[in-house]
Amino acid sequence: MAVTESAPTNKKTLIQEFVDFLKTFGVIGLAIAFIIGAASSSLVTSLVQDIINPLVGLFLPSGDLEQLYVNATGVSGTPSQFRYGHLISEIIDFLIIAFIVFLTYKWLSKYRLVEDKTKPPK
C-alpha cells in the first residue's frame, strides 16, 4: 500500500486570519479615514459657525445667519417656525466638506495613492 504525502497545511491562527481580513478589505485605512473625516468635519463646522455666519450676519438685519426664520400659522392656529437660516448654514457646511473631500481625492489620485474611477481602465 502506497502512502501519499499531502501538502503541509499552513494553519493560521484566528488573529492571523483577522489581520489578513483587515489588510484585504482595507478596514484600517477606512477607520483612519473615518477618524480624520470626523475631525475635519468639526473643524469645518466651527469655521462656518464662528467665521462665515458672523461675516454674512454683518449684512443681515438679524445679525446672524442662523437666526433667519419665518413664522407661519397652521390651519389649526398652531404656530410654526421655519429656520431657513440654519438650513443655509448647514448647506454651506456640507459644500465645504464635499469640496475638501474632492480636493483630497484629486491630490491622492495625482500620486496614484487611490484608483481613479473616472478614467477607463487601460
N, C-alpha and C positions, 0 to 999 in steps of 0.2 A: 504494500500500500504506500503510495507516494504522499508525502506531506507537502502541501502547498504553502508557501510562505505568503502571508498577506502583508501589504504595505503597513508600516507602523502608523498607527493613528496618533495624530497630534491633538491630544485632548486639551482644550482651552478651559481655563477657569471661568467662572461667572464674571469676575472682574475684567479679564481679558476680553471676553465677548462684549461686555458693556463698553469698554474703551474702543473696541473696533466699531461698534454701533455709533458711538459719538463721532468718530472720525469719518465714517462712511456717509453719514447723513448731515454732517456739518452742524451738529447741535451746539457745539461750543461756540462757533462763530455766530450762530443765531442768538445765543444767550448774550454774548458780548454786544452784538448789535442792538439787542433789546435794551440793555442797561444804558448804553450810550444814547440811544434814542430817547429813553425816558429822561435822562439828564438834560439833553439838548432841548427837549420839549418844555421842560420847566424854565430853561433859560429864555427861550423864545416867548413863552407866556409872560414872563417878567418883563421882557423888552416891550411887548405890546401893551401890557397894563401900566407899566411905570414910565415909559418913554413916549410911545406912539400915541396912546389915548390922550394923555395930557397935552401933547402938541396939537392934536386935532381939536381937543377941547378949547384951546385958545381961540378958535374961530367959531365956537358954538355958544349960543346963549346960555345953555345949562353949565358950560364949563367942563363937561366930562362926557366923552363919547358913550360910555356905558350907561349913562343916566338918561339917554334919549328913550322916550316911550310914548305910547299913545294909549289913552284911556278910552274904553268903549263900554257901553252898557248893553247887556244882552236883552233878549225878548222878555225874559222874566224879571228884568230890572237889576240883575246881578252885575256889578262892575267887573271888568276885566282889564288887565294891563298888558300891553304888548311891548316888550322891551326890545325893540329893534336895534338899539344902540349896542346892547350886549351881543346880539347876533352878528352885527358888523364887526365887532371886536374879535369874536371867535373865528369869523371868516378870514380876517387879516392874520390871525394866529396860524390857522391852517395853511394859508397860502405861503407864509414864510417857511414853515416846516417842510412843506412839499417842495419848495424851491431849494432848500438846503439838502434834502434827500436827492433831488435831481443833480445838483452840483457835485455831491459826493459820488454818485453813480458815474457821472462823466469823468471825474478825476480817477476813480478806480478802474474804469474802462480804458483810460489813456495808458495806464501802466499794466493793463491786462490782468488785473487782480480779480476782476469779475468777468463773466462771459457776457458779451454784448448781444442781447436777444433781438435787437432791432436790425441787425445785418444778417443776410442769408449765410448759412454755413458754407464753407469752401470745400 
